[in-house]
Amino acid sequence: MYKHVFLTGPPGVGKTTLVKKACETLAGSGEILDGFYTEEVRERGRRVGFDVVTLSGNRGRLSRVGDSSTHSAGRQYRVGQYAVDLLSFENLVLPLFRNVGVAAVSGGKRSVLVVDEIGKMELFSQQFVRAVKQALEGNGCSILGTIPIPRGKLMAVVEEVRSSSDVKVFTVTKDNRDVILPCVVAAVQECLKAGAP
C-alpha cells in the first residue's frame, strides 16, 4: 500500500497545475493540507525566476536570473542562469514540515503535505533533504509532490522517491494531464486511509 503520491513529467507539462487542482478537491472533501508549490515569476513576458508559495498564501523568493545578492554564507547556489535564495526558501518551507507533524499528532488525522517540487534548486538545502526524508519515512502525513524526470546527473533523493515501494508515481503528459486528476486525488485519499490510526 502506498503512503505518498508524486507527479513527474517534463517542465511545463502542468504538474503544478494538477497539484493545485488536487488540493482544491481534497480540501473540499475535508482533508487537512499544508505545503508549498513553486511559481514562475515573469516581468514583461520574460521568466526572471521562481517563487515558493505556501498553501496559506505566503510567498518567498526561490531564485532569480543572475541575482548576485542571493547567496548563503559567502557561497552562491546556481542552476543555469538562476541564483537560488536558499535562506528565503528555508525560512518559508522548513516550518511547513514541522507544522504538518504537529497537526497530525494533535488532530489524530493524517494530513497531506504538498511538496512541489523536489528539484535541483530545492536540493541545495540539506535541511530540506533531511525534512523530506523524515516525512517520507514518518507516519504523520502523506506527501503529494512533484519530481523532475531523470535528465543528466541523477539526484539521489529524487531517485529514492521514484524507486520507493511506498510511493505511487504518475507521469504527467500533454495527453493525460486533463484527465488524470481523479486518479491522483483517489490515490492520495487511499494513502490517507491506509495510514489512518
Contacts in CASP RR format, 6 or more apart in sequence:
PFRMAT RR
TARGET T0000
AUTHOR 0000-0000-0000
METHOD contacts of the structure
MODEL  1
MYKHVFLTGPPGVGKTTLVKKACETLAGSGEILDGFYTEEVRERGRRVGF
DVVTLSGNRGRLSRVGDSSTHSAGRQYRVGQYAVDLLSFENLVLPLFRNV
GVAAVSGGKRSVLVVDEIGKMELFSQQFVRAVKQALEGNGCSILGTIPIP
RGKLMAVVEEVRSSSDVKVFTVTKDNRDVILPCVVAAVQECLKAGAP
1 190 0 8 1.000
1 191 0 8 1.000
1 194 0 8 1.000
2 166 0 8 1.000
2 167 0 8 1.000
2 168 0 8 1.000
2 187 0 8 1.000
2 190 0 8 1.000
2 191 0 8 1.000
2 194 0 8 1.000
3 136 0 8 1.000
3 142 0 8 1.000
3 143 0 8 1.000
3 166 0 8 1.000
3 167 0 8 1.000
3 191 0 8 1.000
3 194 0 8 1.000
3 195 0 8 1.000
4 136 0 8 1.000
4 142 0 8 1.000
4 143 0 8 1.000
4 144 0 8 1.000
4 145 0 8 1.000
4 161 0 8 1.000
4 164 0 8 1.000
4 166 0 8 1.000
4 167 0 8 1.000
4 168 0 8 1.000
4 191 0 8 1.000
5 142 0 8 1.000
5 143 0 8 1.000
5 144 0 8 1.000
5 145 0 8 1.000
5 167 0 8 1.000
5 168 0 8 1.000
5 169 0 8 1.000
5 170 0 8 1.000
5 184 0 8 1.000
5 187 0 8 1.000
5 188 0 8 1.000
5 191 0 8 1.000
6 143 0 8 1.000
6 144 0 8 1.000
6 145 0 8 1.000
6 146 0 8 1.000
6 147 0 8 1.000
6 161 0 8 1.000
6 162 0 8 1.000
6 167 0 8 1.000
6 168 0 8 1.000
6 169 0 8 1.000
6 170 0 8 1.000
7 15 0 8 1.000
7 18 0 8 1.000
7 19 0 8 1.000
7 145 0 8 1.000
7 146 0 8 1.000
7 147 0 8 1.000
7 169 0 8 1.000
7 170 0 8 1.000
7 171 0 8 1.000
7 172 0 8 1.000
7 184 0 8 1.000
8 15 0 8 1.000
8 146 0 8 1.000
8 147 0 8 1.000
8 148 0 8 1.000
8 149 0 8 1.000
8 162 0 8 1.000
8 169 0 8 1.000
8 170 0 8 1.000
8 171 0 8 1.000
8 172 0 8 1.000
9 15 0 8 1.000
9 148 0 8 1.000
9 149 0 8 1.000
9 171 0 8 1.000
9 172 0 8 1.000
9 173 0 8 1.000
10 149 0 8 1.000
11 148 0 8 1.000
13 172 0 8 1.000
13 173 0 8 1.000
13 174 0 8 1.000
13 177 0 8 1.000
14 172 0 8 1.000
14 177 0 8 1.000
15 116 0 8 1.000
15 117 0 8 1.000
15 146 0 8 1.000
15 172 0 8 1.000
16 37 0 8 1.000
16 38 0 8 1.000
16 39 0 8 1.000
16 116 0 8 1.000
16 117 0 8 1.000
16 146 0 8 1.000
17 177 0 8 1.000
18 172 0 8 1.000
18 177 0 8 1.000
18 180 0 8 1.000
18 181 0 8 1.000
18 184 0 8 1.000
19 37 0 8 1.000
19 114 0 8 1.000
19 116 0 8 1.000
19 144 0 8 1.000
19 145 0 8 1.000
19 146 0 8 1.000
20 37 0 8 1.000
21 181 0 8 1.000
22 144 0 8 1.000
22 181 0 8 1.000
22 184 0 8 1.000
22 185 0 8 1.000
22 188 0 8 1.000
23 33 0 8 1.000
23 55 0 8 1.000
23 112 0 8 1.000
23 114 0 8 1.000
23 144 0 8 1.000
25 181 0 8 1.000
25 185 0 8 1.000
26 33 0 8 1.000
26 112 0 8 1.000
26 144 0 8 1.000
26 185 0 8 1.000
26 188 0 8 1.000
26 189 0 8 1.000
27 33 0 8 1.000
29 189 0 8 1.000
31 111 0 8 1.000
31 112 0 8 1.000
31 188 0 8 1.000
31 189 0 8 1.000
31 192 0 8 1.000
32 103 0 8 1.000
32 104 0 8 1.000
32 109 0 8 1.000
32 111 0 8 1.000
32 112 0 8 1.000
33 55 0 8 1.000
33 111 0 8 1.000
33 112 0 8 1.000
33 113 0 8 1.000
33 114 0 8 1.000
34 54 0 8 1.000
34 55 0 8 1.000
34 56 0 8 1.000
34 96 0 8 1.000
34 99 0 8 1.000
34 100 0 8 1.000
34 103 0 8 1.000
34 111 0 8 1.000
34 112 0 8 1.000
34 113 0 8 1.000
34 114 0 8 1.000
35 54 0 8 1.000
35 55 0 8 1.000
35 93 0 8 1.000
35 96 0 8 1.000
35 100 0 8 1.000
35 113 0 8 1.000
35 114 0 8 1.000
35 115 0 8 1.000
36 52 0 8 1.000
36 53 0 8 1.000
36 54 0 8 1.000
36 55 0 8 1.000
36 92 0 8 1.000
36 93 0 8 1.000
36 96 0 8 1.000
36 114 0 8 1.000
36 115 0 8 1.000
36 116 0 8 1.000
37 52 0 8 1.000
37 53 0 8 1.000
37 55 0 8 1.000
37 114 0 8 1.000
37 116 0 8 1.000
38 50 0 8 1.000
38 51 0 8 1.000
38 52 0 8 1.000
38 53 0 8 1.000
38 62 0 8 1.000
38 116 0 8 1.000
38 117 0 8 1.000
39 50 0 8 1.000
39 51 0 8 1.000
39 52 0 8 1.000
39 53 0 8 1.000
40 47 0 8 1.000
40 49 0 8 1.000
40 50 0 8 1.000
41 47 0 8 1.000
41 48 0 8 1.000
41 49 0 8 1.000
41 50 0 8 1.000
41 51 0 8 1.000
41 64 0 8 1.000
42 48 0 8 1.000
47 65 0 8 1.000
48 64 0 8 1.000
48 65 0 8 1.000
49 62 0 8 1.000
49 63 0 8 1.000
49 64 0 8 1.000
49 65 0 8 1.000
49 82 0 8 1.000
50 62 0 8 1.000
50 63 0 8 1.000
50 82 0 8 1.000
50 121 0 8 1.000
51 59 0 8 1.000
51 60 0 8 1.000
51 61 0 8 1.000
51 62 0 8 1.000
52 59 0 8 1.000
52 60 0 8 1.000
52 61 0 8 1.000
52 62 0 8 1.000
52 88 0 8 1.000
52 89 0 8 1.000
52 92 0 8 1.000
52 93 0 8 1.000
53 59 0 8 1.000
53 60 0 8 1.000
54 92 0 8 1.000
54 93 0 8 1.000
54 96 0 8 1.000
55 114 0 8 1.000
58 92 0 8 1.000
59 92 0 8 1.000
60 88 0 8 1.000
60 89 0 8 1.000
60 92 0 8 1.000
61 70 0 8 1.000
61 85 0 8 1.000
61 88 0 8 1.000
61 89 0 8 1.000
62 84 0 8 1.000
62 85 0 8 1.000
62 88 0 8 1.000
62 89 0 8 1.000
62 121 0 8 1.000
62 122 0 8 1.000
63 70 0 8 1.000
63 79 0 8 1.000
63 82 0 8 1.000
63 83 0 8 1.000
63 84 0 8 1.000
63 85 0 8 1.000
63 121 0 8 1.000
64 70 0 8 1.000
64 82 0 8 1.000
64 83 0 8 1.000
64 85 0 8 1.000
65 81 0 8 1.000
65 82 0 8 1.000
65 83 0 8 1.000
66 81 0 8 1.000
66 82 0 8 1.000
66 83 0 8 1.000
67 83 0 8 1.000
67 85 0 8 1.000
68 76 0 8 1.000
68 83 0 8 1.000
70 76 0 8 1.000
70 77 0 8 1.000
70 83 0 8 1.000
70 84 0 8 1.000
70 85 0 8 1.000
70 86 0 8 1.000
70 88 0 8 1.000
71 77 0 8 1.000
71 83 0 8 1.000
72 86 0 8 1.000
72 87 0 8 1.000
76 83 0 8 1.000
77 83 0 8 1.000
77 84 0 8 1.000
77 86 0 8 1.000
77 121 0 8 1.000
77 124 0 8 1.000
78 84 0 8 1.000
79 120 0 8 1.000
79 121 0 8 1.000
82 121 0 8 1.000
84 121 0 8 1.000
84 124 0 8 1.000
86 124 0 8 1.000
86 125 0 8 1.000
89 121 0 8 1.000
89 122 0 8 1.000
89 125 0 8 1.000
89 128 0 8 1.000
90 125 0 8 1.000
90 127 0 8 1.000
90 128 0 8 1.000
93 122 0 8 1.000
93 128 0 8 1.000
94 127 0 8 1.000
94 128 0 8 1.000
94 131 0 8 1.000
96 113 0 8 1.000
97 113 0 8 1.000
97 131 0 8 1.000
97 132 0 8 1.000
97 134 0 8 1.000
97 135 0 8 1.000
100 111 0 8 1.000
100 113 0 8 1.000
100 135 0 8 1.000
100 140 0 8 1.000
100 141 0 8 1.000
101 111 0 8 1.000
101 140 0 8 1.000
101 141 0 8 1.000
103 111 0 8 1.000
104 110 0 8 1.000
104 111 0 8 1.000
104 140 0 8 1.000
104 141 0 8 1.000
105 140 0 8 1.000
108 197 0 8 1.000
109 196 0 8 1.000
110 139 0 8 1.000
110 140 0 8 1.000
110 141 0 8 1.000
110 142 0 8 1.000
110 192 0 8 1.000
110 195 0 8 1.000
110 196 0 8 1.000
111 140 0 8 1.000
111 141 0 8 1.000
111 142 0 8 1.000
112 141 0 8 1.000
112 142 0 8 1.000
112 143 0 8 1.000
112 144 0 8 1.000
112 188 0 8 1.000
112 192 0 8 1.000
113 135 0 8 1.000
113 141 0 8 1.000
113 142 0 8 1.000
113 143 0 8 1.000
113 144 0 8 1.000
114 143 0 8 1.000
114 144 0 8 1.000
114 145 0 8 1.000
115 132 0 8 1.000
115 135 0 8 1.000
115 143 0 8 1.000
115 144 0 8 1.000
115 145 0 8 1.000
115 146 0 8 1.000
116 145 0 8 1.000
116 146 0 8 1.000
117 145 0 8 1.000
117 146 0 8 1.000
117 147 0 8 1.000
117 148 0 8 1.000
118 132 0 8 1.000
118 145 0 8 1.000
118 146 0 8 1.000
118 147 0 8 1.000
118 155 0 8 1.000
118 157 0 8 1.000
118 158 0 8 1.000
118 161 0 8 1.000
119 147 0 8 1.000
119 148 0 8 1.000
119 155 0 8 1.000
119 158 0 8 1.000
120 148 0 8 1.000
120 155 0 8 1.000
122 128 0 8 1.000
123 129 0 8 1.000
123 155 0 8 1.000
123 157 0 8 1.000
123 158 0 8 1.000
129 157 0 8 1.000
132 143 0 8 1.000
132 157 0 8 1.000
133 157 0 8 1.000
133 160 0 8 1.000
135 141 0 8 1.000
135 143 0 8 1.000
136 143 0 8 1.000
136 160 0 8 1.000
136 161 0 8 1.000
136 164 0 8 1.000
136 166 0 8 1.000
136 167 0 8 1.000
139 195 0 8 1.000
142 188 0 8 1.000
142 191 0 8 1.000
142 192 0 8 1.000
142 195 0 8 1.000
144 184 0 8 1.000
144 188 0 8 1.000
147 158 0 8 1.000
147 161 0 8 1.000
147 162 0 8 1.000
147 169 0 8 1.000
148 155 0 8 1.000
148 158 0 8 1.000
149 171 0 8 1.000
150 158 0 8 1.000
150 159 0 8 1.000
150 162 0 8 1.000
161 167 0 8 1.000
161 169 0 8 1.000
162 169 0 8 1.000
168 187 0 8 1.000
168 191 0 8 1.000
170 180 0 8 1.000
170 183 0 8 1.000
170 184 0 8 1.000
170 187 0 8 1.000
172 180 0 8 1.000
END
